[in-house]
Amino acid sequence: AALEPPLSENEPIYFSVGTRGDTTARFQLSFKYRLFDRQFGWGRDHPWLAGLHFAYTQTSIWNLEETSKPFLDTSYRPSFFWQWQRADDKTWIDAARLGFEHESNGKDGADSRSINTLFVRPEWRFALASGKQLEFAPKLYGYVDKTDNPDIEQYRGYVDWALRYGDRERSWRALARVGTLGKGSFQLDWFERTRVLGAGPVSGYLHAQFFTGYGESLLDYNVRNKSQLRIGVAIVP
């Protein structure tokens, strides 16, 4: 069997621009790295070790209108988790992740934001008659440390409700959060492969993202700005 690459995609990778007062860009980089190979060494001798991963996701909001083009905020999210994949037709979930995640914006003083969470993320995938796939992957977490933002659960809650529909050519992703005070956010992403639209053989995607609610950035976790639509390109949907 072919060796599986240890480095792989994790969350979407994109760069999109929109205007809400100032013109801003939001972009995201994300990957995961499997720590042990399944075919060799410890991963072969102890198969559960092949489920251990390190992941890193960075999401930035960039003001393109001000003179110095400042970054308004950046969220850095390293995580360490164990991933399980179903190997039979009897288990009631298709996959699951269990791990620890740190999230911070790298600032100090009054602008410092930081949380540590323990999380579990079960995954269910449903093949539809149309050839599309529906994936439901809620991420449930508890806060280990939230000193910089002790009331963050009022705006973010304890679950990321994540839903994906589509295939490798076109897909939609929805993410909803509901805080303990009923305040929350909703994000919808659309990805369309450029070659499907006749834009050449390049294997990229057109990307549109709509965000509404609280906490588009970690700095503004308790701030509700105007709803935002951004359009751009993506590498990973």
Disulfide bonds with the S-S distance in Angstrom:
none
